[in-house]
Amino acid sequence: MRTPSVECQLTTLGVHFFQLTAAPVRDELAELRKSNSFAFFVDDNLVADRKYALELFAGMKGMDFKWLSHSPIDFAGDRELIKAAGQAGCVGMFVGFESLNQDSLAAMGKVTNRATSYLEDAQTFRDNGIGILGSFVLGYDGDTPAIFEQLLRFCEQARIEAAIFPLLTPYPGTAVRRRLEAEGRIISNDWRDYDMEHVNFKPVGMSINELQQGYDWLNNSFYSFTSMYRRLFKLHRSVQVFGPMNLGFRAALRRKSNAA
């Protein structure tokens, strides 16, 4: 597991991660707390090592930090651990929902994601004071033009505080790239199109234009003032982070639209 404070050594054999014990991490946080009240733990799964996470969260309790990190959606199933994170000051997690379609989740290898429990899981995060920055991939073979409206309504019903909606992007060297190449579905090898914002393959359930236009519509709709109100209008401690985040995403989308 890659913990908040690590040394990373690059060698010709790969990347080696050295995990520090929780004690020096807490000491570092205590020093940081003298000048900051917010922190972001750059760890793609902070709660993967349960024993370590519980020790870390116990040490952070009472520091009055407001912090964010990454976790899987099934973090909600460990009530003791998610409660400890909330009590330690966690106000937000980046969570990869990826899809509302269970077949698409299986194709991604997301064996722990259960779309049928997403609403309940999101509520568990909120009940512990933790907001969600969700991620949903667009363009899998199970997606149709209906997916964009479905995702917007789900996010509003679940009150997902913020979200990103990357387009499926077949990067070189990946399994999805090899499959789409074998099926003759790659339409662009221009690296400028590989930014998760441009369609560079032929979808199955919709046209290329429908996928691109749906992506644009979903982003603009999600960050409309109407949707922001529906998702954020009830006071919650995470709003202090996700309110400005929504406004920042909205401003970025408007700049992009004006530059087009």
Secondary structure, 3 states (H helix, E strand, C coil): CCCCCEEEEEECCEEEEEECCHHHHHHHHHHHCCCCCEEECCCCCCCCCHHHHHHHHHHHCCCCCEEEEECCHHHHHCHHHHHHHHHCCEEEEEEEEECCCHHHHHHHCCCCCCHHHHHHHHHHHHHCCCEEEEEECECCCCCCCCHHHHHHHHHHHHCCCEEECCECCCCCCCHHHHHHHHCCCECCCCHHHCCCCCCCECCCCCCHHHHHHHHHHHHHHHCCHHHHHHHHCCCCCCHHHHHHHHHHHHHHHHHHHHHC
